[in-house]
Amino acid sequence: MENTARVIHPEFAAGRRILAVSDIHGNLPFFRGLLQKVRFTPEDILVLDGDMLEKGRDSLALLRYMMELSRTHTVYPICGNCDGLVFRFFETDELDGRFYASYLPQHPESTIRQLADEMGFEDWMDFPGLRAALRERYPEIHAWLAGLPTILETEHLVFVHGGVPSLEHMETLDRWKCMKNDDFRGQGHSFSKYVIVGHWPVTLYNPKVPSAAPLFDYDRKIISIDGGCVLKADGQLNALILPSEESEDFSWQAYDGLEVYTALDRQEPSQDSINIRWGRADLELLEPGEELSRCRHLESGRELYILTSYLRRTGERLWCEDSTDYRLSVEPGDRLSLVARTSRGCLMKKNGVTGWYFGRLADTIEHK
């Protein structure tokens, strides 16, 4: 199996709208909902910027939907690290002991186990047997995964799941490092054409305010679009939209499946807030509660109320799902998506930003 990046250079005809979506993670309802929201047609070009599979419950159904969509529309799927792990199981036994032996028992939703279940292959821990059965039963899926490029480059754009250190000689880059490249925006790179990446949920970049909206760094020409779909309780699936390949008129839309309400009251935003993020979420419990629990965030020392349903224990360690004390900026008439309702206020989203709203909501519910 090749270890260097596979780079493709398709020609995008002028005037064709380009949509880029990353990190679907097996969430077929969100993907369908997003395509409907952006009015995706055969005239558009759809770039799937990696991590289409794994973590969500519909990976196999999503995989087949994407394969079918590719027959009727212009679709360019790119390999992400999660997609690469599914492909590597088909290809080689080199990760059986040091990865799949621990990963697959913990992830019944994995594409690999879904395929095993569909075949009726009960002893899925028999990796050699399962691998042989998968290759025999699913040659089309194997071929589709094998055909995924690492990087798509056009005259003005580069699409890669994790990131690249340079646009020079990209075909010599390590394939895996292009797919799994944590904290890409924090590495100081700048480019001569726009590099569009997923992989790292954008909310991880902001220590103050949680936001799942795409991040645009126009000076360095980096656009990050991973909205935390499946991984975050308030995650969303983003679509980056370009009216044409040469355009810099970027826009975006998102789908999060949440109920939408109309705000009736004005609310000033917080002047100081915290975004407690994955990997930095250890807590001390100060005051347990049925809805909200007062906690101390160990890294910052900040005390705040956190949704009790967001608290997690791993052994002696107490931590939480992404949490915040940020108060949203709200004007009457604003449309807000409801994440969680409590007797003290509602955790909501506005334009991808998550925060608390303590005003009134109209009774009418809209569905995205």
N, C-alpha and C positions, 0 to 999 in steps of 0.2 A: 504494500500500500504506500502511495506516495507521501512523502513528508513535507514537500515544499508546496507553496500556495499554487492553486490553479486559478489563473486569471483569464477572464473572458472580456472581449471588447465588442459588444454588440453596437449596432448603429440605431440610435433612436431618431426616428424621422421628426423633423421640425413640426411643431404644432400639436404633437400628441401629448396629452396630459400624462404626467408621471406620478404614481402613488408609491410611497415606500412605507412598508409595515414591518416591524421586527417583533420578536419575542411574543409570539402568539401562545406558545407553550400549551398546545393542545386544547385551546379554548375555542371550539368551533362556534358556539353561539355568539361570542364576541366578534369573531372574524366575519361571520355572516352579517351581524348587525352593523359592523363598521363599513363593509362593502356596500350595504344598502344605504347607509347614511351618506356616503360620498358619491353615491350613484355611479358605481363602477360599471363600465361598459366595455365591449370589445375594442372600442377605439382607444382606450387607455392602455398604459404600460404599467404593470404592477411588479414592483421589486419586493420580494420577501427577504428581508435582511437578516435571516438566521434565527435559530432557536424557535422553529415552528413547532417542534415536538417536545415531549416530556413535560412532567410536572402537572399538567392538566389532565382531566379525565377522558378527553376525547381525541387523544393523539392519533389513534389509528383512523378514526372517522375523518379527522382533519387531513391526515395524509392522503387519504383517498379523494377527499374533496379537492385538495390542491392539484392532485394528479389529473382529475377530471377537468378542473378549471383550466389547466394548462393546454388542454386539447381545443378549447373554444376561445380562449383569450390569450393575450400576450403577457406571460408570467415568467419572471426570472427568479427562481428560488436560489438562495445563497446558503451555504452550509454554516451553521452555528455550532458551538461546542456540544450542545445537547443533541442536535441532529447527527453530529459526527460520532457521538457515542453509540447511537443506534446503528449507524453504518459500520463502525468498527466491530460490533458484535457479529455482524454478518461476515466480516472479512477475516478476522484473526482471533486467536485465543490468547493473545499476549496480555490482555487486561482481565482475564477470567478470575485469577486469584486475587489481584490487588485492587480490583474495582467492582466488577459485576457480582462477585460473591457477597459483597456487603450491600451494594446498591440495589440489586433486584429484589431481595427479600423485603427491603424497606419501601419499595415503590411498585405496588401492584398495578398502578396506573401507567407504568412504563409501556411504551410502544412494543417492546420485546415481549413483555408478559401478556399484553393484549393479543398479540399474534399467537403466542403459545396457547392462550385460552381458546381462541377461535379455532385452532387446529385440534383442540382436545389433547394437547401435549401436557400431561399432568406433571411430570417430573421435570419442571423447567430448570431445576438446578443441575440437571444433566446437560451442561453447556455444550459439549461436543455433539451430543445427540440433537439438541435443540437447534444448534447452528446448522447442522446438515439438513434438518427438516425445514428450517426457514428458507434455506437456499433452494431447496427442491420445490417447496410449495409457493414461494413468493418471488419468483425471478423478476417480475416487473417492479416490485418495490425495491429489491436489491439494486436493480439497474438505475432506478430513479435516484436513489441515495448516492450511488456511485457517480452519477453525472452532476452532482451539485458542485458548482464552483466555489472557491474561497473568496474571490474578489471579482467585482464587476466594475470595469472602468470605461467611461465614455470621454468625450472631449472635455467636458466641464465637471464631471462627477465621478466619485469613487464610492462604491457601496461595499462595506465589509462588516462582518458582525462585531468583532471586538475592536479592531483598530490596526493600524500599520505605523511603523516608525518613520517611513519615508515613502514617497511615490516612485523612487528609483528602483529598478530591477525587482519589482514586487514578486515576480515569479520565482525568485530565489529565497523569499521569506519562509520562515517556519510556519507551516500550515496551522498547527494547533495554536501558536501564539497569536495568529491573526484572528482566530475564532474566540479564544478565551484571553482577553486583554483587560484586566480589571483596572478601574480608575483611569481610563484612557485620557479624559480631558485634563487630568491632573499631572500629565507627563510632560507638558510644555511644548508639544509639537505644533507646528504651523505648516500649512500646505498651500499649494498654488491653485488647487481646485478643491471644491467642496467634498469633504469626506463624511459620509453618513454612516453612523454606527448605532448598534443596539447594545445588548449584553449587560450593561451596567445601568440598573434602574436610575433614572435621572434624579429621583428624590434623594439618593445617597450623596449627591454633590452639595446639598444645601443644609447647613447645620442649624438654620433658624426656622425656615418655613418649608413644610412638605409640599412639593409640587410634582405632579406627574406629566406636566406639559413638556413638549420637546424643548431642548436647550439649543439656542442658536449663538454660536461664537463666530460672528462675521469676520472679525479681524484674523483669526487663525483658521477660518474656514472648516470648522468642525460642527456637525449637527448630531446631537444625541437624541434618540427617539424612543428608548425603552421606557414605557409607562408603567412597568411593574405588573402587567397583566398576569393573573394567577398568583404571583408571588406576594402581592400586597393586598390587604383587605379592601383598600380603596384604590387598587390599581386600575389602569385603563389601557386600552389598545389604541395607539396613536397611528394616524396616517399623515405622513408628510406629503404635501401636495405641491407640485411644480406644474405650471401651465405648459412648459416645454423644456427640453433638455438644456437650452442655453440661458433660460430665465433665472434670475435671482429673486423672483417674486414668490418667496416661499410662504405657504400657509399650512394650516394643519386642522384636522378634526379628530375627535376621539369618541370612543364608545366604552361605557363602563357598566351598562346594564342597570343603573340605579334609578330609583324613582326621582322625578324632578318636581320641585315645588317653587312657587313664587314667593319671594320675601316681601313682607309688608312693612318692615321697619328698617331704619338706617342703623348701621353699626360701624364704629370706627375700628380700624385694624389695630392689632397689638403693635406697640413700639419695641417690645423685647419679647422674644419667644424662643422655643427650642423645638427642633425636629429630632426626636429620638429614632435612630435608624438602625437597620440590621447590622449586627456585629458590634454595636456600641450601645446596647440596650439593657445592661444589667441594672437591677433595681434593689432598693431596700423598701420593704413594705412598712409603712408608717401607720396607716389607718384603713383596714379593709372595709369594703362596702359592697352592697349588692349590685349596684350599677357602676359606681366609680370608686376607686381606691386611691387614697393619697399615698404617693411613693416618693422616694428620693432617687434621682438618677445618679448612679455612682460616679460616672465619668465627670459630670458637670457639677454635682452637688445640688442641682436644682430640685425643688419640691413641686409637685404638680399632681393633679388628679388624672388618673388613667382609667380607661374603660376596664372594668374587672374582667370582662370577656377576652381582653387582649393580654392578660397576664399568663405567663408560661413558667413552668418549673422543669429544670433539667438537673436531677439530683438535688443538691443544696442550692443551686443557682436559680435566682428569680430574674426573669427578663420579660420583655413585652414585644408584641408586634409594634410596628412603627406607630409612634404616638406623638402628640403635640399639645401645647397649650395655646397655640396661635388662635387669635380671634380674626375671623375673616373681615375684610372690608366689604360692606354690603350697602346697597342703595335699594329703596323700595322699588319693586318690579324686577329685581334681579332673579334669574333662574338658578336655583341651587339644587344639587344632587344630594340626596340623603344617604349618609353612610351609617349613622347610628343615632337613635333618638333616646334621650334620657329625660328624667324629670327636671333636670337643671338646664338643659339646653340640647342642641343637636350638633353632632359632628357632620359637616357637610362639605361639599366641593363646589368651587366656582372657578371655571376656566382651568380646571386641572389642579387647582390649589385646594388643599384640605385644611379645614380649621373649624373652630366652634362658632356657632351662631346662637344668640340668646334672645332674638326677636321672635315675632309672630310669623307664621307661614299661612298662606292661603290654603283652604281645604282641598282645592282642586289638585289632583295628581296628574302629571304627564309621565308617559313612559317613553324612554329613549328607544 
